[in-house]
Every structure is written in C-alpha cells, then in structure tokens.
C-alpha cells in the first residue's frame, strides 16, 4: 500500500510546519487527491488513523477532497469533456491532463500559543 508512504511523507511535512510555527498540536488537515493519482481515499484515511497516534497529529482529522480529472487543449486551452477524444475539436491539437492526478496538502489547522 503506497498510501502508507504518502501518509509518512504527509506527516513529515506537517511536523515541519508545526515546528516552524510553534504549534502544540495539529487539529485538522485538508488534502486534495486526484481521481487519477492512484490513491485510494479509504486506504489513505486508514493509514492516517494508524500513523497519527503518538504524534503532534494524534487528535487531527483528515479531510480528503477528490479532484475530478479534466483535460485541456495544449493550444487554445479549451476544456475537453470527459469521454471525448483527447484532441481539441476547434484547433485539432492534443489535450493534456490539467487536473486529477494531484496529491496536495491544502490546509493545516494548528493550535499555536499566543496567536
């Protein structure tokens, strides 16, 4: 399960941000997972529950937003509708994936003293 390695990397990133901001705890994380990223949201949540124990993220929830795959023309930028041939009907250039393969840490909510 590569979700475990993703959570490990996520935890390192969060711990670095928490330390840099003097946080005493992390309350919530928000991540975006593209539908073509190869990440199973259920397995990611399960891995999060396992790895957050006895860390600064012990009480933190994990909010996962799934990002739909979208394609755009490389020339004119026209969005190509799902299910269409991945070629622009206007200019004939090939389409490129514009979203849906990402794994992004979007937000960290932390408990910080004196802020």
C-alpha positions as CSV (number, residue, x, y, z in Angstrom):
1,X,0.0,0.0,0.0
2,X,1.6,3.2,-1.1
3,X,-0.9,5.1,1.0
4,X,1.4,4.4,4.0
5,X,4.3,6.1,2.3
6,X,2.1,9.0,1.3
7,X,1.0,9.4,5.0
8,X,4.6,9.2,6.1
9,X,5.6,12.0,3.8
10,X,2.5,14.0,4.7
11,X,3.3,13.6,8.4
12,X,6.9,14.8,7.9
13,X,5.6,17.9,6.1
14,X,3.0,18.7,8.7
15,X,5.5,18.2,11.6
16,X,7.9,20.6,9.9
17,X,5.2,23.3,9.5
18,X,4.1,22.7,13.1
19,X,7.6,23.1,14.4
20,X,8.2,26.2,12.3
21,X,5.1,27.8,13.8
22,X,5.5,26.7,17.4
23,X,2.3,24.6,17.3
24,X,1.4,22.4,20.3
25,X,-0.9,20.2,18.3
26,X,-2.4,19.8,14.8
27,X,-6.2,19.8,14.7
28,X,-7.1,19.1,11.1
29,X,-5.5,18.5,7.7
30,X,-7.2,19.1,4.3
31,X,-5.8,17.3,1.3
32,X,-6.8,17.1,-2.4
33,X,-6.5,13.7,-4.1
34,X,-6.9,13.5,-7.9
35,X,-9.1,10.6,-9.1
36,X,-6.2,9.5,-11.4
37,X,-3.5,9.8,-8.7
38,X,-3.7,6.1,-7.9
39,X,-4.5,6.9,-4.2
40,X,-7.4,5.2,-2.5
41,X,-9.1,7.7,-0.2
42,X,-10.3,4.9,2.2
43,X,-6.9,3.4,2.5
44,X,-5.3,6.9,2.9
45,X,-7.7,7.5,5.8
46,X,-7.0,4.2,7.4
47,X,-3.2,4.8,7.1
48,X,-3.7,8.3,8.7
49,X,-5.6,6.7,11.6
50,X,-2.7,4.3,12.1
51,X,0.2,6.7,11.8
52,X,-1.1,9.8,13.6
53,X,-1.0,8.1,17.1
54,X,1.6,9.4,19.5
55,X,2.5,12.3,17.2
56,X,1.6,16.0,17.1
57,X,-1.3,15.0,14.8
58,X,-2.8,12.5,17.3
59,X,-6.1,14.3,17.5
60,X,-6.2,15.7,14.0
61,X,-8.8,14.8,11.5
62,X,-8.1,14.3,7.8
63,X,-10.4,15.9,5.3
64,X,-10.0,14.5,1.8
65,X,-11.4,16.2,-1.3
66,X,-11.4,14.2,-4.5
67,X,-10.5,16.2,-7.6
68,X,-12.1,15.2,-10.9
69,X,-9.9,14.5,-13.9
70,X,-10.0,17.3,-16.5
71,X,-8.3,17.8,-19.8
72,X,-7.5,21.0,-21.8
73,X,-6.2,21.7,-25.3
74,X,-2.5,22.5,-25.3
75,X,-3.0,25.2,-27.9
76,X,-6.2,27.2,-27.2
77,X,-6.9,26.0,-23.6
78,X,-10.4,24.7,-24.4
79,X,-11.6,22.2,-21.8
80,X,-12.2,18.7,-23.3
81,X,-15.2,16.9,-21.9
82,X,-14.8,13.6,-20.2
83,X,-15.3,10.8,-22.7
84,X,-14.4,12.8,-25.8
85,X,-11.4,12.1,-27.9
86,X,-8.4,13.8,-26.3
87,X,-8.0,16.2,-29.2
88,X,-9.4,19.7,-29.5
89,X,-12.4,19.9,-31.8
90,X,-11.5,23.5,-32.6
91,X,-7.8,23.5,-33.4
92,X,-7.0,19.8,-33.6
93,X,-4.2,19.9,-31.1
94,X,-3.9,17.1,-28.4
95,X,-5.4,17.6,-25.0
96,X,-3.4,17.5,-21.8
97,X,-4.4,16.4,-18.3
98,X,-4.9,19.7,-16.4
99,X,-6.2,18.2,-13.1
100,X,-7.0,14.9,-11.4
101,X,-3.5,13.4,-10.8
102,X,-2.5,15.6,-7.9
103,X,-1.9,14.9,-4.2
104,X,-1.9,18.2,-2.4
105,X,-1.7,19.3,1.2
106,X,-4.0,22.3,1.1
107,X,-4.5,23.3,4.7
108,X,-3.2,22.6,8.2
109,X,-5.1,23.8,11.3
110,X,-2.8,24.0,14.3
111,X,-3.1,25.0,17.9
112,X,-0.5,27.8,18.4
113,X,0.1,29.7,21.7
114,X,-0.3,33.5,21.8
115,X,-1.7,33.9,18.3
